[in-house]
Amino acid sequence: MPLLLAIAMVIGILIGTFYANHFSGNRLSIINNSSNKLNNLLHIIDDKYVDTVNVNDLVEKAMPQILAELDPHSVYISAKDVEQANDDLRGSFSGVGIEFTIRQDTLHVQKVISNGPAERAGLIAGDKIVQVDGDDFTGKKLTNEMAMHRLKGPKDTKVKLGILRFGEKKIRDFVVTRGEIPTKSVTATYMLDSSTGYIRIKNFGENTYPELLIALAKLSQQNFSELCIDLRGNTGGYLQSAVQIANEFLPKGRIIVYTQGRKSQRQDYRSDGRGSYQQIPLVVLIDESSASASEILAGAIQDNDRGTIIGRRSFGKGLVQEPIVFNDQSMIRLTIARYYSPSGRCIQKPYTSGENKNYEEDILTRYEHGEFFSQDSIKHTGPAYKTAIGRSVYGGGGITPDIFVAEDTTDVTSYYKQASMSGLIIQFAFEYTDNNRPKLNQYDTEEALAAHLDKLNMVELFANYAEQKGLKRRNLMIQRSHKLLERYINSRIIYNMMSEEAWIKYLNSDDPAIMETLKVFRQNMAFPAPPLKEENKKVA
């Protein structure tokens, strides 16, 4: 009997192996053979290559290349970069609580986070950090990565900072106890006028939804009756945050987004009807940098005819990444599915696997083709889909707005391009701020500070500064671009002296998309109207 049982088990294993190889295991066999080939290659290099090779470094360099052959958004993140990659979305990190910039091989404190560790220790904007824990902290070796590494650290640990303060020659020592530093997703909340609330969402992180609820409560205290959500420049983040926010504005049972992939079954995300703002007139602003979760929110609002989308066509990132962590704490973000808006359109723009150059240059290509300046230049690569009330929307490359707002380049000159792209305006604004903080501190609103700067002819001061830095003076071009230069310079000084919200309010004061938003609300056009039926169309 034992012999018969043993023979039966062997036969069973052989039959199982045969069926596994011929029906379900061929692909696994290919993967195993390929991985063995890669492992063998690394062993051969390690054993036989003419020079000494760090195999671990070789693997680190190979991982991004392998993932790049799949799609533009599957990426490898080394162990040392994982924390930084997750900080913005996590909602907080542990550090000293400053915003800094490195100028002339020295770290300058640009902002001190309110009620953060650095402020409690006595640091102020304009301080220069020249020592860390007794070590010199200046020179060519100083980089952003090095500064982040030395200033961040576990909560409740201490770091000794040597500070050189404006107008002083002696270094002061401050001991800062590191703490949790919040990273805000909602960076501006204020009233555009007596009835219109405005919320800018910078990205979609862990705390974006509760931050939005706080912002809405703040606007409610000011009796807002219509809302503008600004997603321009928002490159995305967590799917769940976008779903939670869309849920606040949609009636029960509406599809917000669905995902589907080769190994991922379709998953629908629907509104539950518990949102508190299902009836409020709504406008969502997007541009070519709005991506991923931003497009999920904008697509949900557009396809459900819940509000009006204003701006320019969004980026077109509709691939879903799953984070997978390795034993050494490095990580890949692997694409496992695609996003689809409620009408069924795929948000993802076209790409060719392994050929990412054209994909990365897509925004530049759009600019060169005139898409930033004319809605007629938008090229739809996908079919038309229908919204809930029958309006036509298009897939195959981002969200096309209901109302197009062109980028105004009327007064852009080559001088302005050089001044802005070279970083000279930012450098000038920082140095001017640093040298004039006591005087600038007298102004407590962005309007008052901007009015003060307007009287000083900042463009002339900048032109003199830029000429000393090698940018040839072009008087006719400066005159033509005067308003643009003034706006850029003033905005950076306001950013250096005040909050990000003050900076946004200043830029929004004459922003064409904001003007179009207010026009839509004044004309009661925030809720899209159904398309005219053929028999009701009139020909003039």
C-alpha positions in Angstrom: 0.0 0.0 0.0 2.8 2.6 0.8 4.4 1.7 -2.5 1.1 2.2 -4.4 0.6 5.6 -2.7 4.1 6.7 -3.5 3.6 5.7 -7.2 0.3 7.6 -7.3 1.9 10.7 -5.8 4.7 10.7 -8.4 2.2 10.2 -11.2 0.1 13.1 -9.9 3.1 15.4 -9.7 4.1 14.5 -13.2 0.6 15.2 -14.6 0.4 18.4 -12.6 3.7 19.6 -13.9 2.7 18.7 -17.5 -0.5 20.8 -17.3 1.2 23.6 -15.5 3.8 23.9 -18.2 1.5 23.6 -21.1 -1.5 25.6 -20.0 -0.8 28.0 -17.2 2.9 28.1 -16.6 4.5 29.1 -19.8 4.6 32.8 -19.0 5.9 32.1 -15.4 8.6 29.9 -17.0 9.6 32.8 -19.3 9.8 35.2 -16.4 11.9 32.7 -14.3 14.2 32.1 -17.3 14.6 35.8 -17.8 15.3 36.6 -14.2 17.8 33.7 -14.0 19.5 35.2 -17.1 19.7 38.6 -15.3 21.0 37.0 -12.2 23.6 35.0 -14.2 24.7 38.2 -16.0 25.3 40.0 -12.7 27.2 37.0 -11.3 29.4 36.8 -14.5 30.2 40.5 -14.3 31.0 40.2 -10.6 33.3 37.2 -11.3 34.9 38.0 -14.6 34.8 41.7 -15.5 38.2 43.3 -16.0 37.6 46.0 -13.3 36.0 45.9 -9.9 32.2 46.6 -10.2 29.8 47.5 -7.5 26.9 45.2 -8.5 24.5 47.0 -6.2 25.1 50.3 -8.0 24.6 48.5 -11.3 21.2 47.2 -10.1 20.2 50.7 -8.9 21.0 52.1 -12.4 19.3 49.3 -14.2 16.0 49.4 -12.3 14.8 52.8 -13.7 15.8 51.7 -17.2 13.8 48.5 -17.0 10.7 50.3 -15.8 11.1 53.1 -18.4 10.5 50.4 -21.0 6.9 49.9 -19.7 5.4 53.4 -19.5 6.3 57.0 -18.6 5.0 56.7 -15.0 6.3 53.4 -13.7 9.3 54.5 -11.7 12.0 53.2 -9.3 12.7 55.3 -6.1 15.9 54.5 -4.2 15.8 53.9 -0.5 17.4 57.3 0.3 14.8 59.1 -1.8 11.6 57.3 -0.6 11.0 59.6 2.4 11.4 62.7 0.3 9.1 61.3 -2.4 6.4 60.7 0.2 6.7 63.8 2.4 4.5 66.1 0.2 1.6 63.7 0.1 1.9 62.4 3.7 0.8 65.7 5.2 3.8 66.2 7.4 7.5 65.5 8.0 9.9 65.9 10.9 12.3 68.8 10.7 13.1 72.3 11.9 10.4 74.2 10.1 12.0 76.6 7.6 11.8 77.3 3.9 15.3 78.0 2.5 17.2 78.9 -0.6 20.9 78.5 -1.3 22.5 81.7 -2.6 26.3 82.3 -3.1 27.1 79.0 -1.3 25.1 80.0 1.8 21.8 78.8 3.1 19.3 81.6 3.5 16.1 81.2 5.6 13.4 82.4 3.3 10.4 81.7 5.6 9.9 80.4 9.1 6.9 78.2 9.6 4.5 79.8 12.0 4.6 78.2 15.5 7.2 75.7 14.2 10.4 74.5 16.0 12.6 77.1 14.3 10.3 80.0 15.2 10.0 78.8 18.8 13.8 78.7 18.9 14.1 82.3 17.7 15.0 82.0 14.0 13.6 84.7 11.7 13.3 85.0 7.9 16.6 86.4 6.5 18.8 84.5 8.8 21.8 82.7 7.3 22.6 79.2 8.6 26.4 78.9 8.5 27.0 76.1 11.0 25.2 72.9 11.8 26.2 71.0 15.0 29.5 72.9 15.1 30.4 72.1 11.5 30.9 74.7 8.8 27.8 74.7 6.5 28.8 76.9 3.6 30.8 76.5 0.4 30.5 74.7 -2.9 29.7 71.4 -1.2 26.4 72.8 0.1 23.4 71.4 -1.8 19.7 71.2 -1.2 20.0 67.5 -0.6 22.7 68.0 1.9 20.7 70.7 3.7 17.6 68.6 3.8 19.6 65.6 5.2 21.1 67.7 8.0 18.0 69.7 9.0 15.4 66.9 8.8 15.5 64.2 11.5 13.4 62.2 14.0 10.9 64.1 16.1 12.3 65.5 19.4 15.9 65.3 18.3 18.0 68.5 18.6 20.2 70.3 16.1 22.5 73.3 16.9 22.4 76.0 14.2 25.0 78.7 13.8 23.1 81.8 12.5 24.5 84.9 10.9 21.8 87.6 11.2 21.4 90.7 9.0 23.5 93.6 10.2 25.5 91.4 12.6 29.0 90.0 12.3 29.0 87.6 15.2 27.5 84.1 14.8 24.6 83.3 17.1 23.9 79.7 18.2 20.3 78.4 18.4 19.3 74.9 19.5 16.2 73.7 17.6 14.2 70.7 18.7 12.8 69.0 15.6 9.1 68.5 15.4 6.3 67.5 13.0 6.0 70.1 10.2 2.7 70.1 8.3 2.7 70.3 4.5 -0.4 72.0 3.3 -2.4 70.9 0.2 -4.9 73.7 0.4 -2.7 76.8 0.0 -5.2 79.6 -0.4 -8.8 80.2 0.9 -10.4 83.6 0.5 -13.3 85.4 -1.1 -12.9 86.7 -4.6 -15.9 89.0 -4.1 -18.8 89.3 -1.7 -20.3 85.9 -2.8 -17.5 83.9 -4.5 -15.3 81.6 -2.5 -11.9 80.5 -3.8 -9.9 77.5 -2.8 -6.5 76.5 -4.3 -5.4 72.9 -4.0 -1.7 72.4 -4.5 -1.8 68.6 -4.5 -3.8 65.6 -3.3 -2.3 64.2 -0.1 -3.4 62.4 3.0 -4.9 65.5 4.6 -6.3 67.3 1.6 -9.9 66.3 2.2 -10.0 67.5 5.9 -8.1 70.7 4.8 -10.8 71.3 2.2 -13.6 70.9 4.8 -11.8 73.5 7.0 -11.5 75.8 4.0 -15.2 75.4 3.2 -16.2 76.1 6.8 -14.1 79.3 6.7 -15.8 80.4 3.5 -19.2 79.6 5.0 -18.5 82.0 7.8 -18.1 84.6 5.1 -21.4 83.6 3.5 -20.1 82.3 0.1 -22.8 81.1 -2.3 -20.6 79.9 -5.2 -17.2 78.3 -5.3 -14.0 78.3 -7.5 -11.6 75.4 -7.0 -8.2 76.1 -8.5 -6.3 73.0 -9.7 -3.8 74.8 -11.9 -0.3 73.5 -11.4 -1.6 70.6 -9.3 0.2 67.5 -10.5 -1.9 65.0 -8.6 -1.4 62.7 -5.7 -3.8 60.2 -4.0 -6.8 58.9 -5.8 -8.8 58.6 -2.6 -8.4 62.3 -1.8 -9.8 63.3 -5.2 -12.7 60.9 -4.8 -13.5 62.3 -1.3 -13.5 65.9 -2.6 -15.7 65.0 -5.6 -18.1 63.3 -3.3 -18.8 66.6 -1.5 -20.3 68.1 -4.7 -22.1 65.2 -6.4 -25.5 63.7 -5.8 -25.8 60.1 -4.7 -24.9 57.3 -7.1 -22.8 59.2 -9.6 -19.6 57.6 -10.9 -16.6 59.7 -9.9 -14.0 57.6 -11.7 -13.3 53.9 -12.4 -10.1 52.0 -12.8 -9.3 48.9 -14.9 -6.2 47.0 -16.0 -5.1 43.6 -17.3 -4.8 42.2 -13.8 -7.0 44.7 -12.1 -10.8 44.2 -12.3 -12.9 47.3 -13.0 -13.5 49.2 -9.8 -16.1 52.0 -9.7 -15.9 54.9 -7.2 -19.3 56.4 -6.7 -20.7 59.3 -4.7 -22.6 58.4 -1.5 -24.9 61.4 -1.4 -23.6 62.7 1.9 -21.8 65.7 0.4 -22.7 69.0 1.9 -22.3 71.1 -1.3 -24.3 69.3 -3.9 -26.1 72.3 -5.2 -23.6 75.2 -5.0 -22.5 76.7 -8.3 -19.0 75.4 -9.1 -16.1 76.3 -11.3 -12.9 74.3 -11.5 -9.7 75.8 -13.0 -7.2 73.6 -14.8 -4.1 74.0 -17.0 -1.5 72.0 -18.8 0.1 71.1 -15.5 -3.0 69.7 -13.8 -2.6 65.9 -13.8 -3.7 62.6 -12.3 -5.9 63.2 -9.3 -6.6 66.8 -10.6 -8.0 65.3 -13.8 -10.1 62.8 -11.8 -11.8 65.6 -9.9 -12.2 67.8 -13.0 -13.4 64.9 -15.1 -16.0 63.9 -12.4 -17.4 67.4 -12.3 -17.4 67.8 -16.1 -18.9 64.4 -17.0 -21.6 64.7 -14.4 -22.4 68.2 -15.6 -21.9 69.4 -12.1 -19.9 72.5 -12.8 -17.9 74.4 -15.4 -14.3 73.7 -16.2 -12.2 76.8 -17.2 -8.6 77.0 -18.4 -6.5 75.0 -20.8 -6.3 71.2 -21.5 -4.9 69.2 -18.6 -1.7 67.1 -18.7 -3.2 63.7 -19.5 -2.0 61.3 -16.8 -4.5 58.5 -16.5 -2.3 55.6 -15.3 -2.7 54.1 -11.8 0.5 53.3 -9.9 0.8 50.9 -7.0 3.7 51.4 -4.6 5.7 48.2 -3.9 8.4 48.4 -1.3 11.6 46.2 -1.3 13.4 44.8 1.7 16.0 47.6 1.5 13.2 50.1 1.7 13.6 51.2 -1.9 10.3 51.2 -3.9 8.8 51.0 -7.3 5.6 52.7 -8.4 4.2 50.2 -10.9 1.4 51.0 -13.3 -1.4 48.5 -12.7 -4.5 50.1 -14.3 -5.9 53.1 -16.1 -8.3 55.9 -14.9 -11.6 56.4 -16.8 -13.8 59.3 -16.3 -17.6 58.8 -15.7 -18.4 59.0 -19.4 -15.9 56.2 -20.1 -13.0 58.2 -21.6 -9.5 57.4 -20.7 -7.6 60.4 -19.3 -4.2 59.1 -20.4 -2.6 60.7 -23.4 -0.9 58.5 -26.0 2.7 57.2 -25.4 5.0 54.6 -26.9 6.6 52.2 -24.5 10.3 52.8 -24.0 10.2 56.1 -25.9 9.6 58.7 -23.3 11.3 61.7 -24.9 8.3 62.8 -27.0 6.0 62.2 -24.0 8.2 64.4 -21.8 8.2 67.1 -24.4 4.5 67.0 -25.0 3.8 70.3 -23.2 6.4 72.1 -25.3 4.9 70.5 -28.5 1.5 71.8 -27.5 3.0 75.3 -27.0 4.7 75.2 -30.4 1.5 74.1 -32.1 -0.4 77.0 -30.6 -2.6 75.1 -28.2 -2.0 77.6 -25.4 -3.3 80.4 -27.5 -6.2 78.9 -29.5 -8.8 76.3 -28.6 -9.0 75.3 -32.3 -5.4 74.1 -32.0 -6.3 71.3 -29.5 -5.9 68.0 -31.2 -8.2 65.3 -29.8 -6.7 61.8 -30.4 -9.6 59.9 -28.9 -13.3 59.5 -29.7 -16.1 61.7 -28.4 -18.0 60.7 -25.3 -21.2 62.0 -23.8 -21.8 63.6 -20.4 -24.9 62.9 -18.3 -26.9 65.5 -20.2 -25.4 64.7 -23.6 -22.6 67.2 -24.1 -19.6 65.9 -26.1 -16.3 65.4 -24.3 -13.1 63.8 -25.6 -10.6 61.2 -24.3 -7.1 60.3 -25.3 -5.3 63.2 -23.6 -6.4 65.1 -20.6 -9.5 67.1 -19.8 -10.5 69.8 -22.3 -12.1 72.8 -20.5 -15.6 73.9 -21.2 -14.3 77.5 -21.4 -10.8 78.0 -22.9 -8.6 80.8 -21.5 -5.5 81.5 -23.7 -2.1 82.2 -22.3 -1.4 85.9 -22.8 2.0 86.4 -24.5 1.3 89.8 -26.1 4.0 91.6 -24.1 6.4 88.7 -23.8 9.8 89.6 -25.2 13.1 87.8 -25.4 14.4 90.0 -22.6 11.5 88.9 -20.3 12.1 85.2 -21.2 15.8 85.5 -20.4 15.1 87.3 -17.1 12.6 84.8 -15.9 14.1 81.6 -17.2 17.6 82.4 -16.0 16.4 82.8 -12.4 17.6 86.4 -12.2 14.2 87.7 -11.2 14.0 85.3 -8.3 17.6 86.1 -7.3 16.9 89.9 -7.4 13.6 89.6 -5.4 15.3 87.5 -2.7 18.3 89.9 -2.4 16.0 92.9 -2.4 13.8 91.3 0.3 16.8 90.3 2.4 18.2 93.9 2.3 14.9 95.6 3.1 13.0 93.4 5.5 12.6 96.1 8.2 10.9 98.5 5.8 8.8 95.8 4.0 7.6 94.4 7.4 5.5 97.6 7.8 3.0 96.3 5.3 0.5 93.6 6.5 -1.4 92.9 3.3 -0.3 92.0 -0.2 -2.3 95.0 -1.6 -0.4 97.5 0.6 3.0 95.9 -0.1 2.3 95.9 -3.9 1.3 99.5 -3.8 4.5 100.4 -2.0 6.6 98.4 -4.5 4.8 100.1 -7.4 6.1 103.5 -6.3 9.7 102.3 -6.3 10.0 101.4 -10.0 11.2 97.9 -9.3 11.7 97.2 -13.0 14.4 99.8 -13.2 16.1 98.5 -10.1 16.0 95.0 -11.6 17.3 96.0 -15.0 20.3 97.6 -13.3 20.9 94.5 -11.2 20.4 92.1 -14.2 22.9 94.1 -16.3 25.5 93.7 -13.6 24.8 89.9 -13.8 25.3 89.8 -17.5 21.8 90.3 -19.0 22.2 93.1 -21.6 19.8 96.0 -21.1 17.1 96.2 -23.8 15.1 99.4 -23.1 12.4 98.9 -25.8 11.8 95.3 -24.7 11.8 96.3 -21.0 9.2 99.0 -21.8 7.0 96.5 -23.7 7.3 93.9 -20.9 7.2 96.4 -18.1 3.9 95.1 -16.6 4.9 91.5 -16.8 8.3 92.2 -15.2 6.7 94.3 -12.5 4.1 91.6 -11.7 6.8 88.9 -11.5 9.1 90.9 -9.4 6.4 92.1 -7.0 4.9 88.6 -6.7 8.3 87.1 -5.6 8.9 89.8 -3.0 5.3 89.3 -1.7 6.0 85.6 -1.6 9.3 86.1 0.4 7.6 88.5 2.9 4.2 86.9 3.3 2.3 83.7 3.0 1.7 81.6 -0.1 -1.9 82.7 0.1 -0.9 86.4 -0.2 1.2 85.5 -3.2 -1.7 83.7 -4.9 -4.1 86.6 -4.1 -1.7 89.1 -5.7 -1.4 86.9 -8.9 -5.1 86.3 -9.0 -6.0 90.0 -8.9 -5.7 90.4 -12.7 -5.7 86.7 -13.7 -7.8 86.1 -16.9 -9.1 82.7 -15.7 -10.3 84.4 -12.4 -12.0 87.1 -14.5 -13.7 84.5 -16.6 -14.8 82.6 -13.5 -16.5 85.7 -12.0 -18.2 86.3 -15.4 -19.6 82.7 -15.4 -21.1 83.2 -11.9 -22.5 86.6 -12.7 -24.3 85.2 -15.8 -25.5 82.1 -13.8 -23.8 79.8 -16.2 -21.9 77.5 -13.8 -24.3 74.6 -14.3 -23.8 73.4 -17.9 -26.8 73.5 -20.2 -27.8 70.5 -22.4 -26.9 70.8 -26.0 -29.6 72.0 -28.4 -31.5 69.4 -30.3 -31.1 69.4 -34.1 -34.6 70.7 -34.7 -34.1 73.6 -32.3 -30.9 74.8 -33.9 -31.3 78.0 -35.8 -29.1 79.1 -38.8 -28.5 82.8 -39.3 
